[in-house]
Amino acid sequence: MAPPEHPTPTAPSEHSQPPPPAVAKGKGKKKDDDDLSEEDQALKDQLDLYVLRSQDADPGVQKLALESMRQEIRSATSSMTSVPKPLKFLRPHYGTLKSYFETMPESELKKYMADILSVLALTMSIEGERESLKYRLLGSEGDIGSWGHEYVRNLAGEIAQEFQKRQDDDLPIDALMELVQQIISFHMKHNAEPEAVDLLMEVEDLDLLVEHVDTTNYKRACLYLTSSSKYLPAPDDMLALDIAYTIYMKFGDLASALRIALQLEKPMQYVKQVYTSTDDFLLKKQFSYIIARHGLAMEIDDEIAADDNDKEVLQEIVNNTKLSEGYLTLARDIEVMEPKSPEDIYKVHLIDGRGASSSLDSARQNLAATFVNAFVNAGFGQDKLMTAPSDSSSSGSSGNWLFKNKEHGKASAAASLGMILLWDTDSGLAQLDKYLHSNDTHVVAGALLGIGIVTCGVKNDCDPALAILMEYIGKDDSNIRIGAILGLGIAYAGSQKEELKMHLSAVLGDSQSPLEVLVFSAIALGLVFVGSCNEEIAQSIIFALMERSEAELAEPIIRLLPVALGLLYLGKQESVEATAEVSKTFDEKIGKYCDVTLMSLAYAGTGNVLKVQKLLGICSQHLEKGETHQGPAVLGIALIAMAEELGAEMAVRSLERLLQYGEQNIRRAVPLALGILCISNPKVNVMDTLSRLSHDADADVSMAAIISLGLIGAGTNNARIAGMLRNLSSYYYKEAAHLFCVRIAQGLVHLGKGLLTLSPYHSDRFLLSPMALGGLVTVLHACLDMKSTILGKYHYILYIIVLAMQPRMLLTVDEDLKPLSVPVRVGQAVDVVGQAGRPKTITGFQTHSTPVLLAAGERAELATEKYIPLTPVLEGFVILKKNPEYHEE
């Protein structure tokens, strides 16, 4: 290997040249002079001369000297790691030039000098002096970009500090703002949108952005705005989104504007604006699909579509009537129409050794099978227990399965029919009708709940569910009342229907109502008015809470009242504060619980770090008395942190700590918190933690962990989780309660045969559906005390999870809304915010033909030029129009 080391005799001497100057910076000048190469020495002498001449008495000589100095500085190229040569050699003269500058008379020359000093200050000025900015403001108005990118960035940093200072001292900022204008236009021309946005956020003037963006960079600027809004404190985050909305509207990118409109405080006015700013009817159809997916209840009025037929078409899409059809199209394409029985899910034959425990506690086993069957065949319209034709064999008839369940079990069995016929209102109502005439109150109650489930998320102009269920609210039997009330809550979640407020508030205010009816009325109101901050309802729930006796406050079901109150403020941040103050005056048994629950729901999905810290603080207290408010605090951490990936990862780590050091009631909530944090997104580290906890010595911890395994794997058919659950079913074969949880989890993992998701986020994890989150929160809070809710007689609370069930599909349709198969690439989504150039947005993709399934964190893009999608985010229903510029090869 010897020869290559000395290719030419001069090489070693050349290579040994550069390092010394770097060392020489601080040591006297003598060392400096010796080690310079000839040209560097010449440059140095030249610059020394310029500095001398620039202090000459003759203005002409001065001007020439400054010009030359300026040329030298501008033409010098710097490497990444070192200071440009001219700036380095001018360092010793910085002081002299500064003091000379003070003596110069006002003139063009003085401004020239200021420009040069401003650039020199880049390397010379003392931290925090902001000299570069000072001289910039004294200097000539000229173009700042010509001094280079680094100079502009440094200025921007100094402006931010200076702005803060001037704000505090109430000094004028006009001069600064002019400079900001220049810097912004420089950044926007040079693809540095994130830096421009950052500077504008510092000087609190994001509106400036709107005039500086153009068609080439508006997308990147908006992407940065929307992504950073997740990390901004309260009023600023909405402001950033508002500006992004304005920019999208300015460039006519209406589908993107709509996504942001749905995220803003009062979406309706913005949504209207998006609709009315286009005449393209196809686009309006696409908007309607986005709104239907988000679950926004909206009337299509004359402003949006003048023609009655058009109005009807759009209203149908917004009402989600097409959902069932689209879902079944997907199911046929993937060939999973064949109904599955619970046995197909349990796969007992794969478990070694122990036999199935069919003889053990059969009523509870049948109840579990009812849920598994409902979850697995959700939305398919056929199964092997409830809808099997009765004539084929006497055992197959639906009536028989119904009566294999005991008392309240029958309610869940009847309601499961609603789940199987999910979203298919016509056939659902027809098939449930026969149970409404039963003599068994439980069956009637279940059928009423089923009617609510079947119409979940699908609206109808003639409101059949309302008409049927309203008759039963005032019945004597409290089971029937609960069925009807919960049915209404599920059917009209998020719709804010006034008549429901009237009737259900009446139930709340009636002192004769039994406690359980009260609680479910509150929950139904919470779901229907989710995130509405409705004061009247809040008042009625508060009064209902205040009037409860000691004995009633000790009932486990009472803990759902604060949840109902919290749902009204879901994600609405500060709006909750007045109500939270009132909750502090409650009986101590429920006061703290209420306070924590309200805070955690009001900040759900906001990523508010301060609130997470506060909740962690609550979790760190060691409590003597049997207080229960730490459970909701743990759930709250997960609900707040789920807003973005980074927060979610940090929350997982914090929850690990709570497991190690927390009290028992905290440990019971941790698995559920992990479940909501990674819902329908089986991350390996979380899966392992839950697997460990599912064998925990504490029964409540292990049951919560088992249910959470079902939640993180919900609708993914994840083989590893399915295997874990099978092993757990043999491990707990003697424990009826645990086995029930294992079954529920197995049903969740195979939710809709793997076509559904429970994630409340959609549209590239950007939009959060309040109804979906509301449903999940209610179920999780009920799971905080499983023995008295889900394992007791309130197991039908599990059906509230239907609010979060959505097909995880991409279905492309043509202009007549008929399914259209095109090739798409599906891969892991890549975060491209603020990256240079045009980076790929997905990685490790495969090409499939639509319809396709999208797993958590996946994104799709069209693999053909033949069509243009009408929305940038390919998810759910996407309308494609033909590309006029495309020519077949």
N, C-alpha and C positions, 0 to 999 in steps of 0.2 A: 504493500500500500504506500511505499515511500514516494514514488515520482509525483503523484498529483499535488503533493503539498507545495512544491515550488515550481509552478508552471513557468513563471518568468522571474528573473532575479529581482525585478523591482516590486513584485507583489507584496512581500512582507512590509517593505517600508511604506507602501501606500496604505496598507491596512492599518498600520499602527498610527496613522495620522489623526483621524477624527476625535478619539476620546478626550485628549487633554483640554480643549476649550471648555467642555462641560465642567471639568474639575475647576477650571480657572476662574469661573464666574466670580466666586467670592474672594479669591486670593488677589493680592495687589496687581497692578497693571503690568509689572515687569514680566511676570510669568506669561501673561497673555501675549505680549509682543513676540516673545521668542518662538512660540509654537505655531504662529500663523503661517499659512502658505502665502506665496507671493501675492496672489490675487486678493486674498482676504486682507492682507496688509494694505494693499493699494486701496481697497474699498474703505478700510478703516480710516486711512489718512484722508481720503476724499471726504468722508462724512465729517471728520474733525474740522476740515476746512469749511465745509458748508455751515457747520454750527457757528464757527467764528464769523463767517461772512454774513450769516443771518442776523448778527447783532451789529452789522455795519451801519454807519450813519446814513449812507446813500440808499434811499428806498429801492432804486432800481436793482442794486446789487443784492439787497435783501430779498427782493421778489425772486430773483434768479436762483438764489441759494435755496429758498423755501421750495420753489418749483422742483429743483433738482432732488432735494431731499424727498419730496413727495413721490417723484418718479421712482427713486430707489426703493422706497418702502413698498410702493404698489407692485413693482415688478418682481419683488423678491418672492421666490416660492419657498414655502416652508414644508418640511416633512412633518409626519404626524407627531414625532416625538420631540422635535427641537424648535426653539424660537427662531424666527427668520433672522438672517445675519444682520441686516441693517438695524433692526430693533435692538439686537444684542449690543452692537457697537455704539448705539446711541444711548445706552443705559446710563453711562457715567455722566452724560450731559443733561439728563432729565432735569436735575435741580437747577442748573444754570439757565436752561431755556425757560423754566418756570418763572424764575425770579426776573429774567429779562422781560418776559411776557407782561408781568405786572406793570413794568415801566413804559411799555409801548403806548403810543397815543391810539385812540380809536381810529381804525382804518380797515380797508380791505385786508391789508397785510396782517393785522392783528388776528383777523378771523382765520387767515391761512395758518398762522402760527397755532391758533387754538385747535384747528383740525389735526395738525401733526401731534400736538401734545396729547390730544384725545386718543390717538392711536398708540402713542408711546405708553400712555397710562395703562393700556391693555396688559403690558407685562410689568409695569413699574409700580403702579399705585398701591398704596397700603390697603389691605382688606377693609372694606366698610367705609372707605373715604369717598367712593363713587366719583373719582376724579375724571374718569373717561367720560362719564355723562356730563359732568360740570363743564368741561371744555367743549363737549359736543354742542351744548346749548349756547355757548359763547361763539362757536365757530360759524362757518358759512352754512347756508341752508342746503348745500348741494346733496348729491346722491350718496347715501351712506353705503350702498351695496358694493361700491367700487373698492372699499377698503377690505373686503373679504368677509367671508361667512362667520369666522370666529369672532371678529370685531362686533358684528351685528348681534351675535348671541350674547356676548358679554354685555353689550348695551342693554339688551332686553332684560338681563338679570338685574342690572343696576336700576333700571326703570322701575322694576317691581318693588325693590327696596325703597327707592325714593318716593314712589307713589304711597306706600304705607305711611311713610314719615309725614308726607305733606297732608295726607288725610287726617292723621292724628293732630297735626298743628293747624289745620284749616287753612292751608296755603293754596294759592291758585295752581291748577294743574294743566292749564291750556297748552303751555309750551311742551310739556311732556306728551300730551295727547297728539300733538302734531307729529312728534317723533314716532309715537306708536303707529300712527297711520303709515309712515314711511316703512317702518320695520315690517308691519303686517304685509304690505304689498310686496316687499322683498321676499319674505318667507313664502307667500302664496305663489310667487313666480318660480321659486326654487324648490317646489315639492316638500316644503317643511310645514305642512298643515298643522301637525300636532304642536309645533313650537309656537305658531301663530295663535292657536287656540289657548295654549297655556298662558301666553302673555296677556291675552284679552281677559282671561279669567282673573289674572292677578290685578289688572287695572279695572276690573268690574265693568267692562264695556263690550260684552259679546255681540251687541248689535252691529258693531263695526264689521263683523265677519261677513254679514250678508252682502255688503257691497263688494267685498274683495274676492268672493268665490266665483269661479266660472265653471263652464261645463266639464273641464278636464279634472278639476279637483274637488268638486262639491261632494262627491261620494265619500272621498277619504276624510274630508273635514267632518262630515256628518257622522261617519263611523266612529271617529275619535270622540266627537261630542257625546254620542249616545253611550259609548263604552265608558267614558270617564264619568258620566252622570251617576253611575252606580257607586262611585267613590266620593261623590260630593255631599256636603251637608245639606240640610233640608231645603231652604228655598232655592239654592243654587242648582240642585239637580234638575228641578222642574224647568228652571230658566234655560239650562243647556239643552234640554229636550225641546223646549219651545223654539229656540233658535234653529235647531236641526229641522224642526217641522217647517219653519218659515223658509229655510233654504230648499228643502225638498219641494215645497209648493212653488217656489220661485222657478225651479227648473222642471216643473211638471212631472216629478217622480212621485206620482200620487199614491201608489201602493205603499211605498216606504213612508210617506207622510201619514198614511192611515195607521200604520203600525205604531208610529209615535203618538198619534192622536189618542190611541187606545190606552197609552201609558200615562197620558197627562191627567191633571186634576179633574177637570170637568169634560169628559170625552165628547159628550153629545154635540156641542157646538162645533168642535173641530171636525168631527166625523161628517157632519152636515156640509161643512165647507169643502171637504175633500170630494164628496159626492157632487156638489153643485158646480165644482170648477171643471167638470168635463162633460162632454156630450156623448162620449163613447159608451154605448150601452154595455158592451162586453166588459169594459173595465168595471162598470158598476156592478156587474154580476160577480166579478172577482172580489171586489170590496165586500160584497155581501157574504161571500164564503169566508172571508177573513173574520168578519164580525160574528158570523154564526159559530165559528170555531172558538172565538173568544167568549162567546156566551153573553154578548151584550143584547139586552132586550130593546128592540128598536122598531118604531113605526116607520114604514116607508111612506112619506107624504108627497103632496103635489110638487113641492120644490125639487125633490130628488128625482121623481119620474112623473111627467105630466100625464102620459098615456096610461089608462087603467090596466091594460094587459101587461105593460111593462112593470107597472107597480106590483101586479100580482106575482109576476115571475120573480122579482127581487124579494118580495116579502116571503115567498116560499123558500128561497135560499136562506134568508136571514132566520127563518123559523126552523131551519135545520131539517126540513122534511126529507131532504135527499140523503140524509146521513145513513139511514138503514140500507138504502139501495146501494150506496157506494161501498159500504162495509161488506155487504154480501158479494158485491162484484169482486172485491179483494179476496174474500174467502174462497170464492169459486176459482179464482186465478191461482191461488196458492194450494188449491185442492184440500181444504180442511172442512168441507161442509159436513162430513160424516159426524153425527152426534157422538159424544164421548160419555161413558158412564164413570161414576166415581172410581170404580175398580180399575178402569184404564189409567187413572191418575195415581192411585195408591201403588200399583204394580207390586202387589204383595209377593209375587213369585220371585222377585229379585232380592227379597230380604232373606238372609240366611237364618236357618234355625227356627226361631219361635213362630208359632202359627199365628194367623190373624186372630184378633180378639173379638170375633164377631159376637160371641155369646155375651161379652161383657157390656153391661149398661147399654142395651141396644137402643133405647130411645135417644140417648145422647149421640150414639154413633149414627143413627138415622138423621138426626138433626145436622150433624157435621156433613153427612153425605148430601143433604139438601143444599147446603151452602156451596159445597165443592161443585155440585152439579150446576148450580146457578152461575157461579163464577166462570166455570169452564165453558159452558155453552152460552154465555152472555151474548145476546144480540143475534144468535143464529136462528132463533125461531123454532128449533126442534131439539129434543133431548130424549133420553131413554127413561126418564122417571115421570116427568109431568105431562109431556105432550104426546107420549107414545100412544098410537091408536088403541082403543080399548078392545076392539074385536079380535085382534091378532091372538092375544092370549089373556086369560083373566088376570094374570099377575101383572101384566104390563100396563093396566089402565091407570090413568092418573089418579083417579079417586083412591085407588088402593094405597099409592105411595103417601098420599096426604094423610091417611089414617094410620100409617105406620109411625106417625109422630104423636107424641103426647101433647095435651093442652096447648100451651103457648108455642110449642114446636109446630103445631099446625099453621099458626100465623105465618111463621117464616116459610113454611112449605108453600102455602098459597101465594105468598109474595114472590117466591122464587120464580113463579111463572112470569111475573112482570119482568124479571131480570133476563129470562131466556128470550122474551119477545122484545127486548130493549129497543127503543126508538121506532118500533113498528106500531104506531098507535092504533091503527084501525083493527088489525088482527088481535092486538093485545087486549083492547077493551072488550072485543067480542068474546075472547076466550076466558077472560076473568069474570065476565058477567054472571056465569052460572054459579060462581061461588058466593056472589052477593046475596043469593036467595037461600043460603044454607041456614040451618037452625043453630049451628055451632058458632058462638060469638067469635071464637078465635079464628075460624075460617073466614068469617066476614071481615074481621080486622085485617087479616093477611091480604085478602083480596083488595081492600081499600089501599093498603100500602103498595100493593102490586100496581095498582092503577097509577099511583104517583111515580113509581119507578119506570113504568113503561113510557110515560110521557116526559121523563127527565131530559132536559136539554132540547126537547123538541116542542116548539110552540105551535098553537093552533088557534086560528081566528075565532072558532066557536067554543074554545075552552071546555072540552068535554070533561076533563078531570075536575075542574072547578064545579061544574054543574053536578057531577055525581057526588063528590066528596063533601060538598057543603051540607048536604042533607044529613050527614052522619055526625057532624061535629057536636050537635047538642044531644045525642043519644044518651041513655042512662048508663050503659055499660062502658066502663072506662077503657077496656081493651079496644072496643070499636072506635071510641073517640080518639085514642092514641093513633090507631091505624090511619084514620082519616086525616088527622092533624099532621102526622109525619108525612103522609102521602102528599098533602098540599105543599109542605115545606120542600120536599124533593122535586115535585113537579114544577113549582114556580120559583125555584132558587134564583136569586139575582134579578127577578123581574120587577120587584118593588110594586106589586099590585096593591092598589088602595083597599079593595074590598077585603082582602085577606087581613090587612092591618086592623080593620074594623072588627071583624069576627073573632080573630085570634086574640086581640087585645081584650075583648069582652071575656074570653075564657080566662085570661090572665087575671083580670080584675075581679073575677067572681070568687068570693070567699068560700063558696061551697065546693069549688073544683078540687078533686084529689091532687095530692102533690105530684104524682107522676104525670097527670094530664097537664098540670101547670108547666112542668119542666119541658115537656115535649112541645107545648104551644110556644114557649119561649124560644126553643131551638128552631122551630119552624119559622118563627118571625125573624130570627137571626139569619137564617139561610135566605129567606125571601128578600130581606132588606140588607144583604151582606154589603158591608163597606159604604152604607148610605148615610151614616152618622145621624140617623133619624131620632130626633130628641124625644118625640112622644113615646116611641116604643121603648127607648132607653128608660124613660120615666116609669112605664108600666112594669118593666122587668125589675127595676130598682125597688119599687113598692112591693112587688111580689116577694122579693128577697127580704125586705125589712119586716114584713108581717109574719114570717115563718116562726114557729115556736122552737124552743130548745130541741125538742125531740125531732122535729122535722129537719133542723139544721144538721142533726147527726146522721141523717140518711145519706148513704153514698151517692144516690142519684142527684142530690142537690148540687153537686159540683158542676153539673151541666148548665146551671143558671148563669154563673159568671161567664161561661163560654159563650152562651147565647148573647150576652151583653157585649162581649168582646167582638163577636162576629159583625155587629153593627159598625164597628170601627176598624174592620180588618184592613191593615195596611195604610190607615189614614193618619198615622203619626200624631201630631200635636192635638188634633181634634178631640182626642180621647180625654184630655186633661181634666175638664170640668167633671166628667163622669167619674174619673178615677178619684178625684177629691171626695166625692160623695161616698164612694165605696169604702173609704177609710173610716167612715162612721159606723159601718156595719158591726154586727156581733163579731167578737174576735175569732170565733170559730171559722167564719167565712171571709172576714174582712181582708186578711192578708192574701188569702187564696185569690180573692177577687182582684185585688190590686195587681198582683203579679200576672194573672191571666190577661187582664185588660192591657197591661203594658206589652206583654209578649205578642198579643194578637194585633195591637195597633201598629206595631213596628214590624210585623211579619213581612218578609220579602223585601225589606228596605236595606238590609246590610248595615244598619246603624251600629257602629262599633261601640259607642258609649253605652248604649242599652245592653249590648252583650256583656260589657264589663260589669254593669250594674247587676245583671242576672247572675253572673259568675260570683259576684259578691254575696248575693243571697244564698247561693249554693254552698258558700264556704262556711256559713254559720253552723255551729253544732247545736241542735235543738234538743231541749229536754222533753217538753210536752209533745203529745202526739200531733204535731202540726203537719199539714199536708202540702203547704204552699211551695215546697221545693220541687215537687214533681213538675208543675207547670213552668217553673223557672227553667228547668233543664230543657223541656220541650221548646220553651221560648228561645233559648240560645240557638237551637237548630232552625226554628222558623225564621229568625231574623237573619241568620248567617247563610241561609240557602240562596240568598239573592245572587251571589256570584261565586265562581269556582274557587277563588282564592280564600274567601271567607269560609266556604264550606270545608276546605281542607284544614284550615286552622281550627274550625269548630270540632272536627273529628279528633284533632289532637287534644283539645281542651276536654272533650268528653272522656278521652282515655284517662286523663288525670282524675276526673271526677270519679271514675270507676275505682281508681286505686285508693283515693282518700275520702270519698264521700260516705255519708251515712246510708243506711239501708234504703230509705225512701228516695234518695237520689239515684242509687244504683238501679232501682226498679224503673226509673224513667229513662235512663241512658239508652237502653236498647231501642226504645220507641223514638228517641231523638235521632239516633243513627238511622232508623228506618225512614224518617221523613226527609232526612238530609240527602239520602241517596235513593230516593224513591224511584222504582223501576230502573235503577241504574246500579247493577250489582258490582260494586267496586271490590276488588279482591281483599284489600286490607279490612274493610268494614265487614265483609262476609266472614273473614276469619275471626274477628272479634266477636261477632254475633254467634258464630259456631261455638266458640269457647263459652260464651255466656249461656248458651242453651243447655249446658250441663251444670249450671250454677247450683250451689247448695240451696239458695233461696228460691222457693217455688215461683214467686212473683217475677223475679229477675228472669228465670229460665223461660217462663211463659211469654213474657214480653219479648225476649230474644227470638223465640220461635215465630211469633207473629211478625216481628220485624224482618226475619229472613224472608217471609212471604212478601213483605212490602218492598224490600229492595229488589226482589226478583220479580215483582208483579208484572205479568204479561210478557216475560222474557223467555219462558220455557228453559231457564238456565239449568243445564244438566247437573252442574256441581251442587247447586242449592237443592235441586230435586233429590239428588243422592243423599245429601245431608238429612233432608226431611224424612226420607225413607228409613234411614238408620235411626233417627229420633223416634219414629213411630214404633220401631221394635224395642228401643231402649225404654220408652215410657208405656209399654203395652198394658201395664197394670194401673197406670194413673189416668183416670178418665178425663180430668181437666186438661192435663198436658196433651193427651192424645187429641182432644178436641182442637186445641190450638194448632197442633201439627197438621191436622186435616184442613183447617182454615188456611194455613200458610200454603199447603199444597194446592188448594184451589186458587189462591192468589197468584202463585208462580205460573200457573197455566191459564191465567185470566184470558178469556176469549180465545182459547187455544193459542195464545201467544201473539194475538193481533192487537191487543189493547195496551195502553199505558196508563199509569195513575199519575204521571208527572203533571203538576199544575202549570208548568212552564211550556210554552210552545213558541213557534215562530223564531227558530234559532235560539231558544232559551232567552228570548228577549221579553216576551209578554207573560204576565202571570194572570191566570184566570181566577178571579176571586171566588167563584162558586166552587171550583175544584178544590182550592185551598181550604175553603170553609168546610167542605165535606170531610176532607182529611183531618182537619183540626178537631172536628167534633168526634170522629171515630177514635183518634189518638187519646183525647182527653177521657173518653169512656174507657179506653184500655188501661188508663192509669190505675183503675181499680177493677180488674177483670172479674174477680170473684163475684162482685155484686152486679155487674152489667152484662158483659158478653157471656160469662159462664152462668149467669143467673137467668132471670126471665126477660132480660132486655137484649137478647142476642140480635134482635132485628135492627139494632143500631148499626150493625155491620153493613146493612144495605145503604146507609148514607154514603158509603164510599163510591156509590154509582155516580155521584156528582163529579168525581175526578176521572171517570173512565172515558177514554177517548181512543179511537183507532190510531195506531201509530203508523199511518200510511201516507204514501204520496200517490194520489190518483190523478192522472192527467186527463182532462176532458177537452173535447173540441168545442167549436163555437156554439154548437147546439146542446152542449153539456152532456154529450154521449161519451162514454169512456173511449180513450184513444191510447193505443199502446205505442210508446216511443222508448228508445234506449236512454237510460240515465246512468250516470256514474254515482255510486254511493260510497262514501268513505268517511273516515274520521274528520271532523271539522277542525280546521286550523285557525287559530286566532291571528288575523293578519293586520290588526290595528296598528297604524303607525309604521308599518314596514315599507321599505323603499320598493319602488318598481311595482310590478303586478304579480305579487306572489300567488301561488296556488292556494285556493281556499279549502281544498280537501286533500287528504293524503291516504295512501294505501287503498285506493278505490277499486271497486269491481263494477263491471257494467251489466245492468239488468234491463229488462223491459218493464215498464210500469204496468200495473200497479206494483209498488214495492213497499217493503217495511223499512222504517227508519228506527234504528236502535238509539239509545241515549247517546248524545254527543256526536251523532252522525249528520251529515249534510248531503244533499243531492244536487247535481247539476245536470243539465241536459247534455246528452252526448251527440246531439245532432244539430245542424244549422238550419234544419228544415222548418222548425217552428220557433216562435218567440213566446216565452212564458209571460203572463201579464203581471206576475209578482216576482220580485227578486228572491224571495225565500220559498224554495220548493218544499211544501209541506201541506198535508191535507188535500183539498181539492185545488188543482191548479189549471186554469184555462190556458190553452195554447192557441195562438193564431198563426196562420201560415206566414213564413218569412217571404216577403215579396221579392227579395234580392237573391233568393236561393234558386240555383239551377241544378237539376239532376245531372250527374256526370254522364 
